């Protein structure tokens, strides 16, 4: 993609996703993702019923009457986007590719984060850590992230979710909210790594998938190619047995992912590329509020 085309796409995505984060997600994002704890704000005179453990003894001694510390929620978060850049994300049959939707969702979350004065960073992963962008604030930083989302060229086409999650646990020392954006087309088990990461951080899984993965069309012989391994084969989609076998495989895959996220205590949402991701994210936020 040429530089001028990238800048045009960046601007289009900024207009669309910033509008969403400003008009729709502002309150929901704030209430769904809490701050790290309580921070000291000010002192005031003691009132009946106040917790005596909050008494500020230095001020109390100075004025010869009891004062207590007032705390407020520490709102500033560190938000990390774990973005799958493996080959399977380039697939799309209806409205857009999975990668296009992941880019829009990531940009929307990024603008929601900076609107709440949160830092945001990115981990691009395939079956290796492709790139780490440390968390920072500001519009310039967000636009840099969007440019990378649009034009990043991974070295590998395969997927390893476990490695990405373990990297998050190692590299982020302070607690963060981490959004994993992937199709989760990974045959390796990552439940233990996800459980450990979610104890330290607040991990949220966002699966993006294409409807033709779940339901094969009846179009006769079709050559299919695995984007991650390069393996090609001919399948007969006119065969009801073939279509049923694919549907059963997808059903088991979806159940496996739901079970993995549930056992890891990770909130998750699954979004199809021809569906409205706004309502899906709003539903996720509402469940967390």
N, C-alpha and C positions, 0 to 999 in steps of 0.2 A: 504494500500500500504506500503510495507516494505521500510525502510530507503534507502537501496541501489537502489531500483527501483525508488524512488522519486528523488534521486540525478541524476540518469541516465536520467530521464525525464526532470529535470531541465536543465541539460546540453544540451539535444536535443533542447529544446525550446529556450535556450539562443542562440545557434548557428543559428537557423533558424530566430528568431525574431530580433536578433541584426543585422544580415546581412540585413534584410529588412529595419530596421530603418536607417542603415548606407548608404545603396546603393540607396534606393528609397525615403524614407520619409524625409530625412534631410532638404532639401530646402523647401519642401511643408509644413512640420510641422512648420518650422520657420515662414513662411509667413502667414500661416492660423491662428496661435495663437499668438497674439501680446502681447507685454509687458504691464505692468500696467500703464506706463506713461513716462514722460521725466525726466531724471536725469542730474544734472550738471556735465559737463565733463571738461571744461577748459575756459580760457578767451583769447580773441584776440582783436586786434585793431578794432575800429568801422569802418564800411564801409558804403558808401552811400546806402540807402535802408534798412539797418538793423532796427529792431524794437527798438525804444528808451527805451521801457520798460525792455529790456534785458541789459541795461547799468549796469556795475559793478562799483558802485560809489567809493568804497574804492580804487580800482586799478586806476581808472580814476584820483582821487585826487593825488595819489602817483606819477604818471607819467605825470600829467598835460595835458593829452590828453585822449579822450574817448576810453574806452574798453568795450566790451560786453561779457556776459556769453554765452558759447556754450553748448547746451544740446544734449543729445543723448537718443534714446529710451531705457528704462529700460527693458532689455530682459528677465530677470529672472522671471519665472512664478512659481506658486504653482499649481501643477496638482493633482487632486483627481480622483481616479477610484472608482465609486460606483458599486460594483459587486454583482449581484443577485446570491445567493447561495441556493435558494429554490429548492424544489424537482423536479419541471418541467424542470430544466436545465439539468437533467441527461438523458433526452430523446434524442434519435437519431436513425435514420433508414437507413441512406445512408453512408456517409463517416465517420462521427464522431458525438459525442453528442454535444448539444448546449454548455454544460459546457467546453468541449475541445476547441471549437472555441472561446468562451469568454476568456479562459485562454491565448490563442495565441494572440488575439487582445490586451488584457490588457498588455501582456509582450512586444509586439511591441510598444505600446504607451509609456510604461515605459522606454524602451531603447531610444526612440525618445526624451523623456523628459530629461533624464540625458545627452544625447548627446548635448542638448542645455543648459546645466547647470541649469536645472529646478529641483525643489524639487518635489517629488511624494509621495502621500499617498494613502491609500485604506480604503474604508468603505465596509465591507461585510454585506449584509442585506438579511433578509427573510421577515417575518412580524414583525421583531424586528431588532435592530442593533446587529449583531452577533459579530463584531470585528471592532475596529478602529485602523489603523496603521498611526501614525502621519507622515506628509510629511518630507522627508529627501532626501539627495543626496547620490550618490555613488553606485558602482556595488554590494557591499555586501548587501546594502539595497534592491536593485532590486531583487537579488537572493532570499532573504528572502521572498519578496512579491510573487515571482513565486512559491516557496515551499508552501506558504500558499494557493495560488490559486489551486495548484494541490491536496493538501491533507486536505483542511479545511473541518471539519465536523460540519455543522450547527445544532443548537438545534431545530430549527423549519423547517418544509417543506413548509410552506405557504409564500405568497408574500404580501408586503405592500409597494408599491413605495412611497406613500405620506409620510410615516414615515421616510424613508431614505432621502428624499429630505428635509424634515423639519429639520432633524438632521444635514445635511450639512449646512443649513442656520444658525443654532445655533452654531455649533462647529468651523466653519472656520470664523475667524474674518476678515481676509484680503481677498481681491478678489482672486479667483482662477479659473482655467479652470477645469470643472468637466465633466468627461465622464461617463454616465450611461450605463452599459452593462447589458442587461436583455432581456428576451423574452416578458416582459410586459404583462404576463398573470395574470393580476390583475383586478378584477371586480369593485374595488373601484375607485372613481374619485380622480385624483391627479393633475388636471390642475391648481388650485389656488396655491397649494404649489409649483408647478414647475414654475409658473409665478413669484412668490415672490423670489424664489431662483435664477432665471435667471436675476432678476434686480440687485442682489448683486454680483452674479458670472456669468461666461460664461458657460452655461450648454449645453452639446451635448449628444443626445440620440442615442445609437447604439442598435438596436433590432436584436437579433439573433433568427432564427426560423428554424424548420424542414419542408421540403416540404410536409410530410405526415399530418401535421396539416392543411395545406392549401388544399390538395387534397387527399381524401381517395383512397386507391387502391381497385380494385375490386377483393377481395379474399374470399368472402363468409362471414360466421359468424366469428366474431372477438371479443375476450374479451378485453376490454379497461379498464385501471385503471388510475384514476386521481392521479398523483404523489404527489399532495399537500394535498388532502383530504382522499385518500385511497379508494374512492368510485369506485366500479367496476360495469360494465354492459356489456351485449352482444349486439353487433350491427350487422346488416346484410349489409355488404358492397357491396353485389351483387345488392342491391336495388338502382336503379338510383335516387329515391326520397331521400334516405338517403345521398347519395354522393352529390346531389345538395344542400340539406339543409346544409350540412357541408361547402360546398363551399360558400354559401350565408352568413353563419355565419362568415367565415373568411374574406370575402369581407367587411362586416359591421365592423368587428373588426379592420381591417387595416384602413378603412376610419375614424373610431373613433380616432385611435392613431394619424393619420396624422393631424386631426383637433385639437386634444389636443396639439400637438407639435407646430402647426402653431399659435394657439391662445396664447400660452405661449412664442412665438418668439424664440423657441428652434430649432437649426439645428438638423436634424435627418437623419439616414440612416438605411435601413433594409437589413439584410444580411442572405441568406439561408445557411445552414450548408454544402451543396454540391456545393456552389459557391465560387469564389475567393474573399476573404475579402480584399485583397490588392487593387484591382481595385475599390472596393466599398469605401474604405477609401480615396484613391486618388481622387475619385470624390467628396467626402465630403470636403477634403482639398481645392480642386480647387474652389468649390462654395464659400468658405470662404475667399479666397485670394483677 
